């Protein structure tokens, strides 16, 4: 990997470079996990979502939940 960018422009190489530079990076899959979680929190009260309010909680959800079968 060069200092300016990944050796290859493919998405996996870019994601690997970004994770190496920023270990707490929230990937697109992590963002999808946060989105699913917030939507699920809102369902019982017929709300579109209930937003997570702390960075720690968002990072925990992004890291612990993988993609669902439907995405």
Predicted model as a PDB file, atoms N, CA, C, CB and O in Angstrom, pLDDT in the B-factor column:
MODEL        1                                                                  
ATOM      1  N   UNK A   1       0.848  -1.171   0.000  1.00 49.00           N  
ATOM      2  CA  UNK A   1       0.000   0.000   0.000  1.00 49.00           C  
ATOM      3  C   UNK A   1       0.893   1.234   0.000  1.00 49.00           C  
ATOM      4  CB  UNK A   1      -0.965  -0.002   1.219  1.00 49.00           C  
ATOM      5  O   UNK A   1       1.826   1.331   0.797  1.00 49.00           O  
ATOM      6  N   UNK A   2       0.610   2.165  -0.884  1.00 56.00           N  
ATOM      7  CA  UNK A   2       1.384   3.401  -0.931  1.00 56.00           C  
ATOM      8  C   UNK A   2       0.838   4.375   0.101  1.00 56.00           C  
ATOM      9  CB  UNK A   2       1.349   4.026  -2.347  1.00 56.00           C  
ATOM     10  O   UNK A   2      -0.299   4.218   0.547  1.00 56.00           O  
ATOM     11  N   UNK A   3       1.621   5.383   0.494  1.00 59.00           N  
ATOM     12  CA  UNK A   3       1.129   6.360   1.466  1.00 59.00           C  
ATOM     13  C   UNK A   3      -0.088   7.138   0.948  1.00 59.00           C  
ATOM     14  CB  UNK A   3       2.244   7.332   1.829  1.00 59.00           C  
ATOM     15  O   UNK A   3      -0.909   7.593   1.744  1.00 59.00           O  
ATOM     16  N   UNK A   4      -0.209   7.293  -0.360  1.00 63.00           N  
ATOM     17  CA  UNK A   4      -1.298   8.087  -0.922  1.00 63.00           C  
ATOM     18  C   UNK A   4      -2.591   7.298  -1.070  1.00 63.00           C  
ATOM     19  CB  UNK A   4      -0.890   8.636  -2.260  1.00 63.00           C  
ATOM     20  O   UNK A   4      -3.670   7.891  -1.064  1.00 63.00           O  
ATOM     21  N   UNK A   5      -2.514   5.995  -1.201  1.00 66.00           N  
ATOM     22  CA  UNK A   5      -3.732   5.241  -1.410  1.00 66.00           C  
ATOM     23  C   UNK A   5      -3.468   3.759  -1.485  1.00 66.00           C  
ATOM     24  CB  UNK A   5      -4.419   5.699  -2.657  1.00 66.00           C  
ATOM     25  O   UNK A   5      -2.330   3.311  -1.342  1.00 66.00           O  
ATOM     26  N   UNK A   6      -4.532   2.990  -1.712  1.00 62.00           N  
ATOM     27  CA  UNK A   6      -4.374   1.537  -1.783  1.00 62.00           C  
ATOM     28  C   UNK A   6      -3.645   1.131  -3.059  1.00 62.00           C  
ATOM     29  CB  UNK A   6      -5.742   0.845  -1.714  1.00 62.00           C  
ATOM     30  O   UNK A   6      -3.590   1.880  -4.034  1.00 62.00           O  
ATOM     31  N   UNK A   7      -3.094  -0.062  -3.022  1.00 68.00           N  
ATOM     32  CA  UNK A   7      -2.392  -0.581  -4.201  1.00 68.00           C  
ATOM     33  C   UNK A   7      -3.354  -0.816  -5.354  1.00 68.00           C  
ATOM     34  CB  UNK A   7      -1.661  -1.880  -3.861  1.00 68.00           C  
ATOM     35  O   UNK A   7      -2.968  -0.733  -6.520  1.00 68.00           O  
ATOM     36  N   UNK A   8      -4.591  -1.104  -5.030  1.00 68.00           N  
ATOM     37  CA  UNK A   8      -5.605  -1.413  -6.027  1.00 68.00           C  
ATOM     38  C   UNK A   8      -6.847  -0.579  -5.718  1.00 68.00           C  
ATOM     39  CB  UNK A   8      -5.939  -2.944  -6.044  1.00 68.00           C  
ATOM     40  O   UNK A   8      -7.158  -0.365  -4.546  1.00 68.00           O  
ATOM     41  N   UNK A   9      -7.566  -0.102  -6.739  1.00 78.00           N  
ATOM     42  CA  UNK A   9      -8.740   0.716  -6.461  1.00 78.00           C  
ATOM     43  C   UNK A   9      -9.998  -0.083  -6.104  1.00 78.00           C  
ATOM     44  CB  UNK A   9      -9.027   1.572  -7.642  1.00 78.00           C  
ATOM     45  O   UNK A   9     -11.082   0.493  -6.011  1.00 78.00           O  
ATOM     46  N   UNK A  10      -9.872  -1.393  -5.902  1.00 85.00           N  
ATOM     47  CA  UNK A  10     -11.070  -2.172  -5.601  1.00 85.00           C  
ATOM     48  C   UNK A  10     -11.560  -1.866  -4.184  1.00 85.00           C  
ATOM     49  CB  UNK A  10     -10.788  -3.682  -5.760  1.00 85.00           C  
ATOM     50  O   UNK A  10     -10.757  -1.503  -3.324  1.00 85.00           O  
ATOM     51  N   UNK A  11     -12.862  -2.005  -3.927  1.00 85.00           N  
ATOM     52  CA  UNK A  11     -13.446  -1.628  -2.636  1.00 85.00           C  
ATOM     53  C   UNK A  11     -12.809  -2.316  -1.430  1.00 85.00           C  
ATOM     54  CB  UNK A  11     -14.904  -1.931  -2.649  1.00 85.00           C  
ATOM     55  O   UNK A  11     -12.662  -1.690  -0.380  1.00 85.00           O  
ATOM     56  N   UNK A  12     -12.434  -3.568  -1.553  1.00 84.00           N  
ATOM     57  CA  UNK A  12     -11.830  -4.290  -0.428  1.00 84.00           C  
ATOM     58  C   UNK A  12     -10.477  -3.679  -0.075  1.00 84.00           C  
ATOM     59  CB  UNK A  12     -11.669  -5.793  -0.763  1.00 84.00           C  
ATOM     60  O   UNK A  12     -10.156  -3.530   1.104  1.00 84.00           O  
ATOM     61  N   UNK A  13      -9.687  -3.328  -1.075  1.00 84.00           N  
ATOM     62  CA  UNK A  13      -8.390  -2.713  -0.814  1.00 84.00           C  
ATOM     63  C   UNK A  13      -8.555  -1.340  -0.163  1.00 84.00           C  
ATOM     64  CB  UNK A  13      -7.589  -2.589  -2.116  1.00 84.00           C  
ATOM     65  O   UNK A  13      -7.804  -0.982   0.744  1.00 84.00           O  
ATOM     66  N   UNK A  14      -9.538  -0.580  -0.630  1.00 83.00           N  
ATOM     67  CA  UNK A  14      -9.787   0.745  -0.052  1.00 83.00           C  
ATOM     68  C   UNK A  14     -10.231   0.603   1.403  1.00 83.00           C  
ATOM     69  CB  UNK A  14     -10.860   1.512  -0.873  1.00 83.00           C  
ATOM     70  O   UNK A  14      -9.731   1.310   2.278  1.00 83.00           O  
ATOM     71  N   UNK A  15     -11.167  -0.310   1.661  1.00 83.00           N  
ATOM     72  CA  UNK A  15     -11.637  -0.520   3.035  1.00 83.00           C  
ATOM     73  C   UNK A  15     -10.493  -0.982   3.935  1.00 83.00           C  
ATOM     74  CB  UNK A  15     -12.781  -1.551   3.063  1.00 83.00           C  
ATOM     75  O   UNK A  15     -10.390  -0.523   5.072  1.00 83.00           O  
ATOM     76  N   UNK A  16      -9.641  -1.873   3.457  1.00 85.00           N  
ATOM     77  CA  UNK A  16      -8.499  -2.343   4.250  1.00 85.00           C  
ATOM     78  C   UNK A  16      -7.558  -1.197   4.587  1.00 85.00           C  
ATOM     79  CB  UNK A  16      -7.737  -3.441   3.500  1.00 85.00           C  
ATOM     80  O   UNK A  16      -7.070  -1.103   5.713  1.00 85.00           O  
ATOM     81  N   UNK A  17      -7.300  -0.319   3.610  1.00 85.00           N  
ATOM     82  CA  UNK A  17      -6.434   0.831   3.846  1.00 85.00           C  
ATOM     83  C   UNK A  17      -7.053   1.752   4.899  1.00 85.00           C  
ATOM     84  CB  UNK A  17      -6.187   1.602   2.532  1.00 85.00           C  
ATOM     85  O   UNK A  17      -6.359   2.211   5.807  1.00 85.00           O  
ATOM     86  N   UNK A  18      -8.346   2.022   4.781  1.00 87.00           N  
ATOM     87  CA  UNK A  18      -9.005   2.913   5.727  1.00 87.00           C  
ATOM     88  C   UNK A  18      -9.020   2.335   7.139  1.00 87.00           C  
ATOM     89  CB  UNK A  18     -10.424   3.199   5.271  1.00 87.00           C  
ATOM     90  O   UNK A  18      -8.794   3.061   8.107  1.00 87.00           O  
ATOM     91  N   UNK A  19      -9.283   1.036   7.264  1.00 86.00           N  
ATOM     92  CA  UNK A  19      -9.286   0.392   8.581  1.00 86.00           C  
ATOM     93  C   UNK A  19      -7.889   0.413   9.198  1.00 86.00           C  
ATOM     94  CB  UNK A  19      -9.795  -1.058   8.471  1.00 86.00           C  
ATOM     95  O   UNK A  19      -7.750   0.585  10.409  1.00 86.00           O  
ATOM     96  N   UNK A  20      -6.850   0.240   8.370  1.00 90.00           N  
ATOM     97  CA  UNK A  20      -5.486   0.304   8.878  1.00 90.00           C  
ATOM     98  C   UNK A  20      -5.171   1.700   9.419  1.00 90.00           C  
ATOM     99  CB  UNK A  20      -4.488  -0.076   7.775  1.00 90.00           C  
ATOM    100  O   UNK A  20      -4.453   1.836  10.410  1.00 90.00           O  
ATOM    101  N   UNK A  21      -5.699   2.717   8.781  1.00 92.00           N  
ATOM    102  CA  UNK A  21      -5.455   4.097   9.206  1.00 92.00           C  
ATOM    103  C   UNK A  21      -6.362   4.522  10.349  1.00 92.00           C  
ATOM    104  CB  UNK A  21      -5.640   5.038   8.039  1.00 92.00           C  
ATOM    105  O   UNK A  21      -5.967   5.342  11.178  1.00 92.00           O  
ATOM    106  N   UNK A  22      -7.572   3.976  10.407  1.00 88.00           N  
ATOM    107  CA  UNK A  22      -8.561   4.360  11.412  1.00 88.00           C  
ATOM    108  C   UNK A  22      -9.264   3.102  11.925  1.00 88.00           C  
ATOM    109  CB  UNK A  22      -9.594   5.374  10.824  1.00 88.00           C  
ATOM    110  O   UNK A  22     -10.298   2.713  11.383  1.00 88.00           O  
ATOM    111  N   UNK A  23      -8.715   2.462  12.962  1.00 80.00           N  
ATOM    112  CA  UNK A  23      -9.271   1.189  13.429  1.00 80.00           C  
ATOM    113  C   UNK A  23     -10.743   1.250  13.849  1.00 80.00           C  
ATOM    114  CB  UNK A  23      -8.463   0.699  14.580  1.00 80.00           C  
ATOM    115  O   UNK A  23     -11.437   0.238  13.753  1.00 80.00           O  
ATOM    116  N   UNK A  24     -11.239   2.397  14.307  1.00 82.00           N  
ATOM    117  CA  UNK A  24     -12.641   2.518  14.719  1.00 82.00           C  
ATOM    118  C   UNK A  24     -13.556   2.910  13.570  1.00 82.00           C  
ATOM    119  CB  UNK A  24     -12.767   3.532  15.830  1.00 82.00           C  
ATOM    120  O   UNK A  24     -14.695   3.319  13.796  1.00 82.00           O  
ATOM    121  N   UNK A  25     -13.074   2.792  12.352  1.00 87.00           N  
ATOM    122  CA  UNK A  25     -13.858   3.140  11.176  1.00 87.00           C  
ATOM    123  C   UNK A  25     -15.172   2.364  11.157  1.00 87.00           C  
ATOM    124  CB  UNK A  25     -13.058   2.866   9.896  1.00 87.00           C  
ATOM    125  O   UNK A  25     -15.195   1.156  11.391  1.00 87.00           O  
ATOM    126  N   UNK A  26     -16.258   3.069  10.878  1.00 90.00           N  
ATOM    127  CA  UNK A  26     -17.548   2.405  10.687  1.00 90.00           C  
ATOM    128  C   UNK A  26     -17.714   2.188   9.189  1.00 90.00           C  
ATOM    129  CB  UNK A  26     -18.747   3.253  11.289  1.00 90.00           C  
ATOM    130  O   UNK A  26     -17.829   3.143   8.421  1.00 90.00           O  
ATOM    131  N   UNK A  27     -17.725   0.940   8.789  1.00 87.00           N  
ATOM    132  CA  UNK A  27     -17.878   0.597   7.379  1.00 87.00           C  
ATOM    133  C   UNK A  27     -19.331   0.784   6.958  1.00 87.00           C  
ATOM    134  CB  UNK A  27     -17.418  -0.855   7.114  1.00 87.00           C  
ATOM    135  O   UNK A  27     -20.194   1.059   7.792  1.00 87.00           O  
ATOM    136  N   UNK A  28     -19.595   0.637   5.682  1.00 88.00           N  
ATOM    137  CA  UNK A  28     -20.964   0.728   5.186  1.00 88.00           C  
ATOM    138  C   UNK A  28     -21.837  -0.345   5.839  1.00 88.00           C  
ATOM    139  CB  UNK A  28     -20.995   0.587   3.649  1.00 88.00           C  
ATOM    140  O   UNK A  28     -22.982  -0.078   6.201  1.00 88.00           O  
ATOM    141  N   UNK A  29     -21.305  -1.545   5.987  1.00 91.00           N  
ATOM    142  CA  UNK A  29     -22.063  -2.617   6.656  1.00 91.00           C  
ATOM    143  C   UNK A  29     -22.351  -2.246   8.104  1.00 91.00           C  
ATOM    144  CB  UNK A  29     -21.288  -3.955   6.596  1.00 91.00           C  
ATOM    145  O   UNK A  29     -23.431  -2.540   8.617  1.00 91.00           O  
ATOM    146  N   UNK A  30     -21.390  -1.600   8.769  1.00 94.00           N  
ATOM    147  CA  UNK A  30     -21.621  -1.132  10.137  1.00 94.00           C  
ATOM    148  C   UNK A  30     -22.712  -0.084  10.193  1.00 94.00           C  
ATOM    149  CB  UNK A  30     -20.343  -0.570  10.728  1.00 94.00           C  
ATOM    150  O   UNK A  30     -23.546  -0.097  11.098  1.00 94.00           O  
ATOM    151  N   UNK A  31     -22.710   0.837   9.219  1.00 95.00           N  
ATOM    152  CA  UNK A  31     -23.756   1.853   9.150  1.00 95.00           C  
ATOM    153  C   UNK A  31     -25.118   1.191   8.939  1.00 95.00           C  
ATOM    154  CB  UNK A  31     -23.463   2.862   8.013  1.00 95.00           C  
ATOM    155  O   UNK A  31     -26.107   1.594   9.551  1.00 95.00           O  
ATOM    156  N   UNK A  32     -25.170   0.170   8.070  1.00 96.00           N  
ATOM    157  CA  UNK A  32     -26.429  -0.540   7.854  1.00 96.00           C  
ATOM    158  C   UNK A  32     -26.912  -1.196   9.142  1.00 96.00           C  
ATOM    159  CB  UNK A  32     -26.268  -1.596   6.752  1.00 96.00           C  
ATOM    160  O   UNK A  32     -28.113  -1.228   9.409  1.00 96.00           O  
ATOM    161  N   UNK A  33     -25.984  -1.719   9.944  1.00 96.00           N  
ATOM    162  CA  UNK A  33     -26.357  -2.319  11.226  1.00 96.00           C  
ATOM    163  C   UNK A  33     -26.959  -1.279  12.161  1.00 96.00           C  
ATOM    164  CB  UNK A  33     -25.138  -2.976  11.887  1.00 96.00           C  
ATOM    165  O   UNK A  33     -27.955  -1.546  12.833  1.00 96.00           O  
ATOM    166  N   UNK A  34     -26.358  -0.093  12.204  1.00 97.00           N  
ATOM    167  CA  UNK A  34     -26.890   0.997  13.026  1.00 97.00           C  
ATOM    168  C   UNK A  34     -28.282   1.365  12.534  1.00 97.00           C  
ATOM    169  CB  UNK A  34     -25.952   2.236  12.989  1.00 97.00           C  
ATOM    170  O   UNK A  34     -29.198   1.529  13.339  1.00 97.00           O  
ATOM    171  N   UNK A  35     -28.450   1.496  11.234  1.00 97.00           N  
ATOM    172  CA  UNK A  35     -29.741   1.853  10.649  1.00 97.00           C  
ATOM    173  C   UNK A  35     -30.811   0.827  11.012  1.00 97.00           C  
ATOM    174  CB  UNK A  35     -29.621   1.973   9.125  1.00 97.00           C  
ATOM    175  O   UNK A  35     -31.906   1.196  11.435  1.00 97.00           O  
ATOM    176  N   UNK A  36     -30.498  -0.464  10.847  1.00 97.00           N  
ATOM    177  CA  UNK A  36     -31.460  -1.527  11.185  1.00 97.00           C  
ATOM    178  C   UNK A  36     -31.837  -1.477  12.669  1.00 97.00           C  
ATOM    179  CB  UNK A  36     -30.872  -2.916  10.835  1.00 97.00           C  
ATOM    180  O   UNK A  36     -33.004  -1.629  13.032  1.00 97.00           O  
ATOM    181  N   UNK A  37     -30.838  -1.262  13.511  1.00 97.00           N  
ATOM    182  CA  UNK A  37     -31.063  -1.217  14.952  1.00 97.00           C  
ATOM    183  C   UNK A  37     -31.976  -0.045  15.322  1.00 97.00           C  
ATOM    184  CB  UNK A  37     -29.722  -1.106  15.702  1.00 97.00           C  
ATOM    185  O   UNK A  37     -32.920  -0.216  16.093  1.00 97.00           O  
ATOM    186  N   UNK A  38     -31.704   1.133  14.780  1.00 97.00           N  
ATOM    187  CA  UNK A  38     -32.535   2.305  15.072  1.00 97.00           C  
ATOM    188  C   UNK A  38     -33.968   2.117  14.574  1.00 97.00           C  
ATOM    189  CB  UNK A  38     -31.923   3.558  14.437  1.00 97.00           C  
ATOM    190  O   UNK A  38     -34.919   2.508  15.251  1.00 97.00           O  
ATOM    191  N   UNK A  39     -34.121   1.528  13.405  1.00 98.00           N  
ATOM    192  CA  UNK A  39     -35.472   1.266  12.879  1.00 98.00           C  
ATOM    193  C   UNK A  39     -36.217   0.268  13.765  1.00 98.00           C  
ATOM    194  CB  UNK A  39     -35.396   0.731  11.429  1.00 98.00           C  
ATOM    195  O   UNK A  39     -37.408   0.430  14.031  1.00 98.00           O  
ATOM    196  N   UNK A  40     -35.512  -0.756  14.213  1.00 97.00           N  
ATOM    197  CA  UNK A  40     -36.139  -1.753  15.089  1.00 97.00           C  
ATOM    198  C   UNK A  40     -36.558  -1.125  16.415  1.00 97.00           C  
ATOM    199  CB  UNK A  40     -35.177  -2.929  15.342  1.00 97.00           C  
ATOM    200  O   UNK A  40     -37.601  -1.488  16.960  1.00 97.00           O  
ATOM    201  N   UNK A  41     -35.777  -0.199  16.941  1.00 97.00           N  
ATOM    202  CA  UNK A  41     -36.136   0.489  18.183  1.00 97.00           C  
ATOM    203  C   UNK A  41     -37.403   1.319  18.010  1.00 97.00           C  
ATOM    204  CB  UNK A  41     -34.985   1.384  18.648  1.00 97.00           C  
ATOM    205  O   UNK A  41     -38.173   1.470  18.958  1.00 97.00           O  
ATOM    206  N   UNK A  42     -37.629   1.855  16.823  1.00 98.00           N  
ATOM    207  CA  UNK A  42     -38.801   2.688  16.580  1.00 98.00           C  
ATOM    208  C   UNK A  42     -40.083   1.928  16.320  1.00 98.00           C  
ATOM    209  CB  UNK A  42     -38.540   3.568  15.441  1.00 98.00           C  
ATOM    210  O   UNK A  42     -41.169   2.463  16.541  1.00 98.00           O  
ATOM    211  N   UNK A  43     -39.985   0.687  15.853  1.00 98.00           N  
ATOM    212  CA  UNK A  43     -41.176  -0.088  15.478  1.00 98.00           C  
ATOM    213  C   UNK A  43     -42.233  -0.200  16.576  1.00 98.00           C  
ATOM    214  CB  UNK A  43     -40.760  -1.461  15.070  1.00 98.00           C  
ATOM    215  O   UNK A  43     -43.410   0.003  16.278  1.00 98.00           O  
ATOM    216  N   UNK A  44     -41.886  -0.508  17.822  1.00 97.00           N  
ATOM    217  CA  UNK A  44     -42.926  -0.680  18.844  1.00 97.00           C  
ATOM    218  C   UNK A  44     -43.811   0.554  19.046  1.00 97.00           C  
ATOM    219  CB  UNK A  44     -42.282  -1.040  20.152  1.00 97.00           C  
ATOM    220  O   UNK A  44     -44.971   0.427  19.440  1.00 97.00           O  
ATOM    221  N   UNK A  45     -43.269   1.745  18.779  1.00 97.00           N  
ATOM    222  CA  UNK A  45     -44.059   2.961  18.987  1.00 97.00           C  
ATOM    223  C   UNK A  45     -44.458   3.621  17.664  1.00 97.00           C  
ATOM    224  CB  UNK A  45     -43.274   3.952  19.841  1.00 97.00           C  
ATOM    225  O   UNK A  45     -44.787   4.807  17.634  1.00 97.00           O  
ATOM    226  N   UNK A  46     -44.428   2.853  16.576  1.00 98.00           N  
ATOM    227  CA  UNK A  46     -44.794   3.347  15.238  1.00 98.00           C  
ATOM    228  C   UNK A  46     -44.005   4.588  14.824  1.00 98.00           C  
ATOM    229  CB  UNK A  46     -46.278   3.659  15.194  1.00 98.00           C  
ATOM    230  O   UNK A  46     -44.545   5.494  14.189  1.00 98.00           O  
ATOM    231  N   UNK A  47     -42.743   4.620  15.185  1.00 98.00           N  
ATOM    232  CA  UNK A  47     -41.854   5.704  14.777  1.00 98.00           C  
ATOM    233  C   UNK A  47     -40.931   5.162  13.686  1.00 98.00           C  
ATOM    234  CB  UNK A  47     -41.030   6.267  16.000  1.00 98.00           C  
ATOM    235  O   UNK A  47     -40.650   3.964  13.647  1.00 98.00           O  
ATOM    236  N   UNK A  48     -40.457   6.050  12.794  1.00 97.00           N  
ATOM    237  CA  UNK A  48     -39.549   5.581  11.744  1.00 97.00           C  
ATOM    238  C   UNK A  48     -38.257   4.999  12.323  1.00 97.00           C  
ATOM    239  CB  UNK A  48     -39.218   6.727  10.791  1.00 97.00           C  
ATOM    240  O   UNK A  48     -37.677   4.072  11.760  1.00 97.00           O  
ATOM    241  N   UNK A  49     -37.818   5.555  13.453  1.00 97.00           N  
ATOM    242  CA  UNK A  49     -36.597   5.097  14.107  1.00 97.00           C  
ATOM    243  C   UNK A  49     -36.475   5.790  15.447  1.00 97.00           C  
ATOM    244  CB  UNK A  49     -35.347   5.369  13.229  1.00 97.00           C  
ATOM    245  O   UNK A  49     -37.146   6.789  15.705  1.00 97.00           O  
ATOM    246  N   UNK A  50     -35.615   5.256  16.297  1.00 97.00           N  
ATOM    247  CA  UNK A  50     -35.176   5.923  17.519  1.00 97.00           C  
ATOM    248  C   UNK A  50     -33.665   6.014  17.400  1.00 97.00           C  
ATOM    249  CB  UNK A  50     -35.633   5.147  18.841  1.00 97.00           C  
ATOM    250  O   UNK A  50     -32.967   5.000  17.385  1.00 97.00           O  
ATOM    251  N   UNK A  51     -33.174   7.233  17.318  1.00 97.00           N  
ATOM    252  CA  UNK A  51     -31.742   7.444  17.101  1.00 97.00           C  
ATOM    253  C   UNK A  51     -30.924   7.042  18.321  1.00 97.00           C  
ATOM    254  CB  UNK A  51     -31.471   8.903  16.754  1.00 97.00           C  
ATOM    255  O   UNK A  51     -31.323   7.286  19.460  1.00 97.00           O  
ATOM    256  N   UNK A  52     -29.787   6.431  18.069  1.00 97.00           N  
ATOM    257  CA  UNK A  52     -28.826   6.158  19.127  1.00 97.00           C  
ATOM    258  C   UNK A  52     -28.205   7.494  19.511  1.00 97.00           C  
ATOM    259  CB  UNK A  52     -27.732   5.112  18.673  1.00 97.00           C  
ATOM    260  O   UNK A  52     -28.023   8.362  18.657  1.00 97.00           O  
ATOM    261  N   UNK A  53     -27.878   7.665  20.784  1.00 96.00           N  
ATOM    262  CA  UNK A  53     -27.439   8.983  21.236  1.00 96.00           C  
ATOM    263  C   UNK A  53     -25.981   9.067  21.661  1.00 96.00           C  
ATOM    264  CB  UNK A  53     -28.284   9.411  22.361  1.00 96.00           C  
ATOM    265  O   UNK A  53     -25.489  10.159  21.945  1.00 96.00           O  
ATOM    266  N   UNK A  54     -25.276   7.936  21.713  1.00 96.00           N  
ATOM    267  CA  UNK A  54     -23.864   8.015  22.080  1.00 96.00           C  
ATOM    268  C   UNK A  54     -23.000   7.350  21.013  1.00 96.00           C  
ATOM    269  CB  UNK A  54     -23.622   7.356  23.452  1.00 96.00           C  
ATOM    270  O   UNK A  54     -23.407   6.386  20.365  1.00 96.00           O  
ATOM    271  N   UNK A  55     -21.830   7.879  20.854  1.00 93.00           N  
ATOM    272  CA  UNK A  55     -20.879   7.310  19.891  1.00 93.00           C  
ATOM    273  C   UNK A  55     -20.521   5.883  20.310  1.00 93.00           C  
ATOM    274  CB  UNK A  55     -19.593   8.191  19.789  1.00 93.00           C  
ATOM    275  O   UNK A  55     -20.397   4.995  19.467  1.00 93.00           O  
ATOM    276  N   UNK A  56     -20.357   5.673  21.611  1.00 94.00           N  
ATOM    277  CA  UNK A  56     -19.991   4.342  22.104  1.00 94.00           C  
ATOM    278  C   UNK A  56     -21.043   3.310  21.708  1.00 94.00           C  
ATOM    279  CB  UNK A  56     -19.817   4.361  23.634  1.00 94.00           C  
ATOM    280  O   UNK A  56     -20.709   2.199  21.296  1.00 94.00           O  
ATOM    281  N   UNK A  57     -22.322   3.686  21.836  1.00 96.00           N  
ATOM    282  CA  UNK A  57     -23.405   2.772  21.489  1.00 96.00           C  
ATOM    283  C   UNK A  57     -23.411   2.493  19.982  1.00 96.00           C  
ATOM    284  CB  UNK A  57     -24.762   3.353  21.934  1.00 96.00           C  
ATOM    285  O   UNK A  57     -23.598   1.353  19.557  1.00 96.00           O  
ATOM    286  N   UNK A  58     -23.207   3.536  19.186  1.00 95.00           N  
ATOM    287  CA  UNK A  58     -23.163   3.360  17.730  1.00 95.00           C  
ATOM    288  C   UNK A  58     -22.016   2.440  17.326  1.00 95.00           C  
ATOM    289  CB  UNK A  58     -23.019   4.720  17.028  1.00 95.00           C  
ATOM    290  O   UNK A  58     -22.194   1.554  16.490  1.00 95.00           O  
ATOM    291  N   UNK A  59     -20.837   2.646  17.917  1.00 93.00           N  
ATOM    292  CA  UNK A  59     -19.690   1.801  17.576  1.00 93.00           C  
ATOM    293  C   UNK A  59     -19.928   0.357  17.996  1.00 93.00           C  
ATOM    294  CB  UNK A  59     -18.415   2.335  18.239  1.00 93.00           C  
ATOM    295  O   UNK A  59     -19.536  -0.570  17.287  1.00 93.00           O  
ATOM    296  N   UNK A  60     -20.570   0.162  19.145  1.00 95.00           N  
ATOM    297  CA  UNK A  60     -20.869  -1.199  19.613  1.00 95.00           C  
ATOM    298  C   UNK A  60     -21.807  -1.900  18.641  1.00 95.00           C  
ATOM    299  CB  UNK A  60     -21.493  -1.170  21.027  1.00 95.00           C  
ATOM    300  O   UNK A  60     -21.581  -3.058  18.290  1.00 95.00           O  
ATOM    301  N   UNK A  61     -22.849  -1.217  18.207  1.00 96.00           N  
ATOM    302  CA  UNK A  61     -23.808  -1.809  17.271  1.00 96.00           C  
ATOM    303  C   UNK A  61     -23.136  -2.075  15.924  1.00 96.00           C  
ATOM    304  CB  UNK A  61     -25.036  -0.883  17.087  1.00 96.00           C  
ATOM    305  O   UNK A  61     -23.326  -3.138  15.334  1.00 96.00           O  
ATOM    306  N   UNK A  62     -22.358  -1.120  15.442  1.00 94.00           N  
ATOM    307  CA  UNK A  62     -21.685  -1.279  14.150  1.00 94.00           C  
ATOM    308  C   UNK A  62     -20.722  -2.469  14.166  1.00 94.00           C  
ATOM    309  CB  UNK A  62     -20.926   0.005  13.786  1.00 94.00           C  
ATOM    310  O   UNK A  62     -20.581  -3.166  13.161  1.00 94.00           O  
ATOM    311  N   UNK A  63     -20.070  -2.701  15.288  1.00 90.00           N  
ATOM    312  CA  UNK A  63     -19.075  -3.773  15.386  1.00 90.00           C  
ATOM    313  C   UNK A  63     -19.705  -5.134  15.680  1.00 90.00           C  
ATOM    314  CB  UNK A  63     -18.062  -3.441  16.465  1.00 90.00           C  
ATOM    315  O   UNK A  63     -19.156  -6.164  15.289  1.00 90.00           O  
ATOM    316  N   UNK A  64     -20.851  -5.150  16.363  1.00 86.00           N  
ATOM    317  CA  UNK A  64     -21.387  -6.431  16.816  1.00 86.00           C  
ATOM    318  C   UNK A  64     -22.405  -7.059  15.879  1.00 86.00           C  
ATOM    319  CB  UNK A  64     -22.006  -6.257  18.144  1.00 86.00           C  
ATOM    320  O   UNK A  64     -22.612  -8.272  15.915  1.00 86.00           O  
ATOM    321  N   UNK A  65     -23.034  -6.264  15.055  1.00 58.00           N  
ATOM    322  CA  UNK A  65     -24.069  -6.815  14.201  1.00 58.00           C  
ATOM    323  C   UNK A  65     -23.581  -6.903  12.768  1.00 58.00           C  
ATOM    324  CB  UNK A  65     -25.336  -5.973  14.281  1.00 58.00           C  
ATOM    325  O   UNK A  65     -23.109  -5.924  12.191  1.00 58.00           O  
ATOM    326  N   UNK A  66     -23.703  -8.084  12.213  1.00 48.00           N  
ATOM    327  CA  UNK A  66     -23.335  -8.286  10.808  1.00 48.00           C  
ATOM    328  C   UNK A  66     -24.513  -7.975   9.906  1.00 48.00           C  
ATOM    329  CB  UNK A  66     -22.850  -9.726  10.569  1.00 48.00           C  
ATOM    330  O   UNK A  66     -25.596  -7.642  10.387  1.00 48.00           O  
ATOM    331  N   UNK A  67     -24.310  -8.081   8.597  1.00 43.00           N  
ATOM    332  CA  UNK A  67     -25.414  -7.833   7.674  1.00 43.00           C  
ATOM    333  C   UNK A  67     -26.511  -8.865   7.841  1.00 43.00           C  
ATOM    334  CB  UNK A  67     -24.917  -7.832   6.237  1.00 43.00           C  
ATOM    335  O   UNK A  67     -26.246 -10.036   8.112  1.00 43.00           O  
ATOM    336  N   UNK A  68     -27.742  -8.418   7.678  1.00 43.00           N  
ATOM    337  CA  UNK A  68     -28.860  -9.355   7.777  1.00 43.00           C  
ATOM    338  C   UNK A  68     -29.024 -10.077   6.453  1.00 43.00           C  
ATOM    339  CB  UNK A  68     -30.170  -8.624   8.170  1.00 43.00           C  
ATOM    340  O   UNK A  68     -28.479  -9.669   5.427  1.00 43.00           O  
ATOM    341  N   UNK A  69     -29.791 -11.161   6.498  1.00 36.00           N  
ATOM    342  CA  UNK A  69     -29.984 -11.958   5.292  1.00 36.00           C  
ATOM    343  C   UNK A  69     -30.718 -11.154   4.210  1.00 36.00           C  
ATOM    344  CB  UNK A  69     -30.766 -13.240   5.624  1.00 36.00           C  
ATOM    345  O   UNK A  69     -30.543 -11.426   3.022  1.00 36.00           O  
ATOM    346  N   UNK A  70     -31.524 -10.183   4.599  1.00 36.00           N  
ATOM    347  CA  UNK A  70     -32.319  -9.429   3.643  1.00 36.00           C  
ATOM    348  C   UNK A  70     -31.589  -8.308   2.952  1.00 36.00           C  
ATOM    349  CB  UNK A  70     -33.486  -8.881   4.313  1.00 36.00           C  
ATOM    350  O   UNK A  70     -32.157  -7.708   2.039  1.00 36.00           O  
ATOM    351  N   UNK A  71     -30.343  -7.978   3.331  1.00 36.00           N  
ATOM    352  CA  UNK A  71     -29.676  -6.847   2.708  1.00 36.00           C  
ATOM    353  C   UNK A  71     -28.648  -7.260   1.707  1.00 36.00           C  
ATOM    354  CB  UNK A  71     -29.044  -5.996   3.735  1.00 36.00           C  
ATOM    355  O   UNK A  71     -28.001  -6.408   1.099  1.00 36.00           O  
TER     356      UNK A  71                                                      
ENDMDL                                                                          
END                                                                             
